[in-house]
């Protein structure tokens, strides 16, 4: 393959990615006003089920991961395409530059039959790197989603204890929630979701619908159970403070069980790093010289027999 043809391929790939990004951006600009109008309708709506059905799955996933901007889904798609093309270019450059041939020639000089085992790894490794680079934006969004779930699960038991204590002291749930909000940093996920719950109530939304919207903003199992218990408590006329206390104990018991299960699984999880990282070093240190001499003897016998 000539150098001019390779340059033409690279230029064509970059032109293709620029055209795709431009087309996606133009589409986002055309539908920008429609998205803003949909958000205004959602803010006035009293049905969270209708909101979830009208929001695209990609936009909802980005919102659950903490990226609530209208262009978040579009940016994820564009970044994924850019990473895909960049990974393919890196793989092609690794192959065209001759580095892959150098690595293959170096592996062929390894004594024994290891060259046949390592050669496929060198051949496939550029494309594996391309796949990993392509999946990087998705992995970042997934890590952000997991971080938000862990933060809400960590803050919710203490928050419910404080709400229960304030409710037992004579404050209503709304007053207790407002008092708790003053002590929270604005960047906490649970505090931000509760501020949205307060805005829904101030906007005239029914309390049950506001609770469902609160659960739908985060989709954390412990928070979903809490909102369901609060709705049931309101409908049945039960004590709010008692409901909060019971929910806090349930969430704390669930966290305790997960911690115990994680502690019991550590012995099994340690087997893999021990076998992969530690035991090979123990074998190589005392037996490495012996295997080196053995491979040299086998190579000399094979070469002598072949000549």
C-alpha positions as CSV (number, residue, x, y, z in Angstrom):
1,X,0.0,0.0,0.0
2,X,1.5,3.3,-1.1
3,X,2.0,6.3,1.2
4,X,-0.4,8.5,-0.9
5,X,-3.2,5.9,-0.6
6,X,-2.7,5.8,3.2
7,X,-2.8,9.5,3.4
8,X,-6.0,9.6,1.4
9,X,-7.6,7.0,3.7
10,X,-6.7,9.1,6.8
11,X,-8.1,12.3,5.2
12,X,-11.3,10.5,4.2
13,X,-11.8,9.2,7.7
14,X,-11.3,12.7,9.2
15,X,-13.7,14.2,6.7
16,X,-16.3,11.6,7.5
17,X,-16.1,12.3,11.2
18,X,-16.3,16.0,10.6
19,X,-19.4,15.6,8.4
20,X,-21.1,13.2,11.0
21,X,-20.4,15.7,13.8
22,X,-21.8,18.6,11.7
23,X,-24.9,16.6,10.8
24,X,-25.6,15.7,14.5
25,X,-25.0,19.3,15.6
26,X,-27.4,20.7,12.9
27,X,-30.0,18.2,14.0
28,X,-29.6,19.3,17.6
29,X,-30.0,23.0,16.6
30,X,-33.2,22.2,14.6
31,X,-34.7,20.4,17.6
32,X,-33.5,22.7,20.3
33,X,-36.7,24.7,20.5
34,X,-38.7,21.5,20.6
35,X,-36.7,20.2,23.5
36,X,-37.1,23.4,25.4
37,X,-40.8,23.3,24.8
38,X,-41.0,19.7,26.0
39,X,-39.1,20.6,29.2
40,X,-41.6,23.4,29.9
41,X,-44.5,21.0,29.4
42,X,-42.8,18.5,31.7
43,X,-42.4,21.2,34.4
44,X,-46.1,21.9,34.3
45,X,-47.1,18.3,34.1
46,X,-48.6,16.3,37.0
47,X,-47.9,12.8,35.6
48,X,-44.3,11.4,36.0
49,X,-45.3,8.4,33.8
50,X,-46.0,10.7,30.9
51,X,-42.6,12.5,31.5
52,X,-40.7,9.2,31.4
53,X,-42.5,8.1,28.2
54,X,-41.8,11.3,26.4
55,X,-38.1,11.6,27.3
56,X,-35.8,9.6,25.1
57,X,-33.9,6.7,26.7
58,X,-30.5,8.2,26.0
59,X,-31.5,11.6,27.5
60,X,-33.0,9.8,30.6
61,X,-29.8,7.8,31.1
62,X,-27.7,10.9,30.9
63,X,-30.0,12.6,33.4
64,X,-29.7,9.7,35.8
65,X,-25.9,9.9,35.5
66,X,-26.0,13.6,36.4
67,X,-25.8,15.2,33.0
68,X,-29.0,17.1,32.7
69,X,-28.0,19.4,29.8
70,X,-30.2,19.1,26.7
71,X,-27.0,18.4,24.6
72,X,-25.6,15.7,26.9
73,X,-26.9,12.8,24.8
74,X,-25.8,14.4,21.6
75,X,-22.3,15.1,23.1
76,X,-22.1,11.4,24.2
77,X,-22.8,10.2,20.7
78,X,-20.4,12.6,19.1
79,X,-17.6,11.7,21.6
80,X,-18.2,8.0,21.0
81,X,-17.9,8.5,17.2
82,X,-14.8,10.6,17.7
83,X,-13.2,8.0,19.9
84,X,-14.1,5.3,17.5
85,X,-12.5,7.0,14.6
86,X,-9.5,8.0,16.7
87,X,-9.1,4.4,17.9
88,X,-9.2,3.0,14.3
89,X,-6.7,5.6,13.2
90,X,-4.4,4.6,16.1
91,X,-4.7,1.0,15.2
92,X,-4.0,1.7,11.5
93,X,-1.0,3.9,12.4
94,X,0.4,1.2,14.7
95,X,0.2,-1.2,11.8
96,X,1.4,1.1,9.0
97,X,4.3,2.5,11.0
98,X,6.0,-0.9,11.3
99,X,5.8,-1.2,15.1
100,X,3.6,-4.3,14.8
101,X,6.2,-5.9,12.5
102,X,9.0,-5.0,15.0
103,X,7.0,-6.6,17.8
104,X,6.3,-9.7,15.8
105,X,10.0,-10.1,14.9
106,X,11.0,-9.7,18.5
107,X,8.5,-12.3,19.6
108,X,9.8,-14.7,17.0
109,X,13.2,-14.6,18.7
110,X,11.7,-15.9,22.0
111,X,12.9,-19.4,22.7
112,X,10.4,-22.3,22.9
113,X,6.9,-22.2,21.6
114,X,5.9,-18.9,23.2
115,X,6.1,-17.0,19.9
116,X,3.0,-18.8,18.6
117,X,1.1,-17.8,21.7
118,X,2.1,-14.2,21.8
119,X,1.8,-13.4,18.1
120,X,-2.0,-13.3,18.1
121,X,-2.0,-11.0,21.1
122,X,0.2,-8.5,19.2
123,X,-1.9,-8.7,16.1
124,X,-5.2,-8.2,18.0
125,X,-4.0,-5.6,20.6
126,X,-4.4,-2.5,18.4
127,X,-8.0,-3.3,17.8
128,X,-8.6,-4.1,21.4
129,X,-7.2,-0.7,22.3
130,X,-9.5,0.9,19.7
131,X,-12.5,-0.8,21.4
132,X,-11.4,0.4,24.8
133,X,-11.0,4.0,23.6
134,X,-14.4,3.9,21.9
135,X,-16.1,2.7,25.1
136,X,-14.4,5.4,27.3
137,X,-17.3,7.9,27.2
138,X,-19.8,5.2,28.0
139,X,-17.6,4.0,30.9
140,X,-17.4,7.6,32.3
141,X,-21.2,7.9,32.2
142,X,-21.6,4.6,33.9
143,X,-19.1,5.5,36.6
144,X,-20.9,8.7,37.2
145,X,-24.2,6.9,37.6
146,X,-22.7,4.4,40.1
147,X,-21.2,7.3,42.0
148,X,-24.5,9.0,42.4
149,X,-26.3,5.8,43.5
150,X,-23.6,5.2,46.1
151,X,-23.8,8.8,47.4
152,X,-27.6,8.7,47.7
153,X,-27.4,5.3,49.5
154,X,-24.9,6.7,51.9
155,X,-26.8,10.0,52.7
156,X,-30.3,8.6,52.9
157,X,-30.2,6.7,56.2
158,X,-28.8,9.7,58.1
159,X,-31.2,12.0,56.4
160,X,-34.2,9.9,57.4
161,X,-33.0,9.7,61.0
162,X,-32.8,13.5,61.1
163,X,-36.2,13.8,59.5
164,X,-37.7,11.4,62.0
165,X,-36.0,13.2,64.9
166,X,-37.3,16.6,63.8
167,X,-40.8,15.1,63.1
168,X,-40.9,13.6,66.6
169,X,-39.9,17.1,68.0
170,X,-43.1,18.6,66.5
171,X,-42.1,19.7,63.0
172,X,-43.9,18.5,59.9
173,X,-42.1,16.7,57.2
174,X,-41.9,19.7,54.9
175,X,-40.4,21.8,57.7
176,X,-38.0,19.0,58.7
177,X,-36.9,18.7,55.0
178,X,-36.4,22.5,54.8
179,X,-34.3,22.5,58.0
180,X,-32.2,19.6,56.7
181,X,-31.7,21.3,53.4
182,X,-30.0,24.2,55.1
183,X,-27.3,21.9,56.4
184,X,-26.5,20.3,53.1
185,X,-24.1,21.3,50.4
186,X,-25.7,22.2,47.1
187,X,-23.7,19.6,45.2
188,X,-25.1,16.6,47.1
189,X,-27.3,14.5,44.8
190,X,-30.0,13.8,47.4
191,X,-30.2,17.4,48.5
192,X,-30.6,18.5,44.8
193,X,-33.4,15.9,44.3
194,X,-35.2,17.1,47.4
195,X,-35.0,20.7,46.2
196,X,-36.8,19.5,43.1
197,X,-39.4,17.8,45.4
198,X,-39.9,21.1,47.2
199,X,-40.3,23.0,43.9
200,X,-43.0,20.5,42.8
201,X,-44.9,21.1,46.0
202,X,-44.7,24.8,45.7
203,X,-45.9,24.6,42.1
204,X,-49.2,23.0,43.3
205,X,-48.4,19.4,42.5
206,X,-50.0,16.6,44.6
207,X,-47.8,15.2,47.2
208,X,-48.0,11.6,45.9
209,X,-47.0,12.7,42.4
210,X,-44.2,14.8,43.8
211,X,-42.9,11.7,45.7
212,X,-43.1,9.6,42.5
213,X,-41.2,12.3,40.6
214,X,-38.6,12.4,43.4
215,X,-38.0,8.6,43.0
216,X,-38.0,8.9,39.2
217,X,-35.2,11.6,39.3
218,X,-32.7,9.2,40.8
219,X,-34.1,5.6,40.4
220,X,-32.3,4.4,43.5
221,X,-34.0,1.3,45.1
222,X,-33.8,2.6,48.7
223,X,-35.2,6.0,47.8
224,X,-38.0,4.4,45.7
225,X,-39.0,2.3,48.7
226,X,-38.9,5.4,50.9
227,X,-41.2,7.3,48.6
228,X,-43.6,4.4,48.3
229,X,-43.8,4.2,52.1
230,X,-44.4,7.9,52.5
231,X,-47.2,7.8,49.9
232,X,-48.8,4.8,51.7
233,X,-48.3,6.6,55.1
234,X,-50.1,9.7,53.7
235,X,-53.0,7.7,52.3
236,X,-53.4,5.5,55.4
237,X,-53.0,8.4,57.9
238,X,-50.0,6.7,59.7
239,X,-47.4,8.6,61.7
240,X,-44.8,10.2,59.5
241,X,-42.1,10.0,62.2
242,X,-42.7,6.3,62.7
243,X,-42.6,5.6,59.0
244,X,-39.3,7.6,58.7
245,X,-37.8,5.7,61.6
246,X,-38.7,2.3,60.2
247,X,-37.5,3.2,56.7
248,X,-34.1,4.4,58.2
249,X,-33.7,1.1,60.1
250,X,-34.5,-0.9,57.0
251,X,-32.0,1.0,54.8
252,X,-29.4,0.7,57.5
253,X,-30.0,-3.1,57.9
254,X,-29.7,-3.4,54.1
255,X,-26.4,-1.6,54.1
256,X,-25.2,-3.8,56.9
257,X,-26.1,-7.0,55.0
258,X,-24.3,-5.7,51.9
259,X,-21.2,-4.9,53.9
260,X,-21.2,-8.4,55.5
261,X,-21.7,-10.0,52.1
262,X,-18.8,-8.0,50.7
263,X,-16.6,-8.9,53.6
264,X,-17.4,-12.6,53.2
265,X,-16.6,-12.4,49.5
266,X,-13.2,-10.8,49.9
267,X,-11.5,-14.2,50.5
268,X,-12.8,-15.5,47.2
269,X,-11.9,-12.2,45.4
270,X,-8.4,-12.3,46.6
271,X,-7.7,-15.6,44.9
272,X,-7.6,-14.0,41.4
273,X,-4.9,-11.3,42.1
274,X,-2.9,-13.9,44.1
275,X,-2.9,-16.4,41.3
276,X,-2.4,-13.9,38.5
277,X,0.1,-11.5,40.2
278,X,1.8,-13.1,43.2
279,X,2.2,-16.8,42.5
280,X,3.9,-16.4,39.1
281,X,6.6,-14.3,40.7
282,X,7.2,-17.1,43.3
283,X,7.5,-19.6,40.5
284,X,9.7,-17.5,38.2
285,X,12.2,-16.5,41.0
286,X,13.4,-20.0,41.9
287,X,12.5,-21.9,38.6
288,X,13.3,-19.1,36.0
289,X,17.0,-20.1,35.5
290,X,16.0,-23.7,35.2
291,X,13.4,-23.1,32.5
292,X,15.8,-20.8,30.6
293,X,18.5,-23.5,30.5
294,X,15.8,-26.1,29.5
295,X,14.5,-24.0,26.6
296,X,18.1,-23.4,25.4
297,X,18.8,-27.2,25.5
298,X,15.6,-27.9,23.6
299,X,16.4,-25.2,21.0
300,X,19.9,-26.6,20.5
301,X,18.7,-30.2,20.2
302,X,16.0,-29.1,17.7
303,X,18.5,-27.0,15.7
304,X,21.0,-29.8,15.7
305,X,18.4,-32.4,14.6
306,X,17.2,-30.2,11.9
307,X,20.7,-29.6,10.5
